[in-house]
Amino acid sequence: MIVRIWHGRVKTSNAQAYREFLNQRAIPDYQSVAGNISVHVLERQAEDVTHFITMTFWTDMDSIKGFAGNDPEVAKYYLEDKDFLLEFEPTVVHYEVVGHS
């Protein structure tokens, strides 16, 4: 199993709207791809900026490519992200899951 981790930042004043967008648009998109096991979104407020970390769990790298394209290290963005994100981090990180319960 592989976890794909993405980080983004929004103004705290936009955090609730971005959270709603993630739940209504992004999470269902992840879940629609064969090989997606689960999606977890973390949120942390740091004064006027709120950080989001999206961790998606996949059966294998081919499944991730089915979501992200041939270069799975490149971050995937939605048109709506331009309304929220303070910057567009170019890459994501992947980790092999070697233990879980």
LINLINBEL-V839637 format. One record per residue. N is the residue number from 1. SS is DSSP state (H for helix, E for strand, C for the rest). Layout:
n=N ss=SS
n=N ss=SS
This chain:
n=1 ss=C
n=2 ss=E
n=3 ss=E
n=4 ss=E
n=5 ss=E
n=6 ss=E
n=7 ss=E
n=8 ss=E
n=9 ss=E
n=10 ss=E
n=11 ss=E
n=12 ss=H
n=13 ss=H
n=14 ss=H
n=15 ss=H
n=16 ss=H
n=17 ss=H
n=18 ss=H
n=19 ss=H
n=20 ss=H
n=21 ss=H
n=22 ss=H
n=23 ss=H
n=24 ss=H
n=25 ss=H
n=26 ss=H
n=27 ss=H
n=28 ss=H
n=29 ss=H
n=30 ss=H
n=31 ss=H
n=32 ss=C
n=33 ss=C
n=34 ss=C
n=35 ss=C
n=36 ss=E
n=37 ss=E
n=38 ss=E
n=39 ss=E
n=40 ss=E
n=41 ss=E
n=42 ss=E
n=43 ss=E
n=44 ss=E
n=45 ss=E
n=46 ss=E
n=47 ss=C
n=48 ss=C
n=49 ss=E
n=50 ss=E
n=51 ss=E
n=52 ss=E
n=53 ss=E
n=54 ss=E
n=55 ss=E
n=56 ss=E
n=57 ss=E
n=58 ss=E
n=59 ss=C
n=60 ss=C
n=61 ss=H
n=62 ss=H
n=63 ss=H
n=64 ss=H
n=65 ss=H
n=66 ss=H
n=67 ss=H
n=68 ss=H
n=69 ss=C
n=70 ss=C
n=71 ss=C
n=72 ss=C
n=73 ss=C
n=74 ss=E
n=75 ss=C
n=76 ss=C
n=77 ss=C
n=78 ss=C
n=79 ss=H
n=80 ss=H
n=81 ss=H
n=82 ss=H
n=83 ss=H
n=84 ss=C
n=85 ss=E
n=86 ss=C
n=87 ss=C
n=88 ss=C
n=89 ss=C
n=90 ss=C
n=91 ss=E
n=92 ss=C
n=93 ss=E
n=94 ss=E
n=95 ss=E
n=96 ss=E
n=97 ss=C
n=98 ss=C
n=99 ss=C
n=100 ss=C
n=101 ss=C
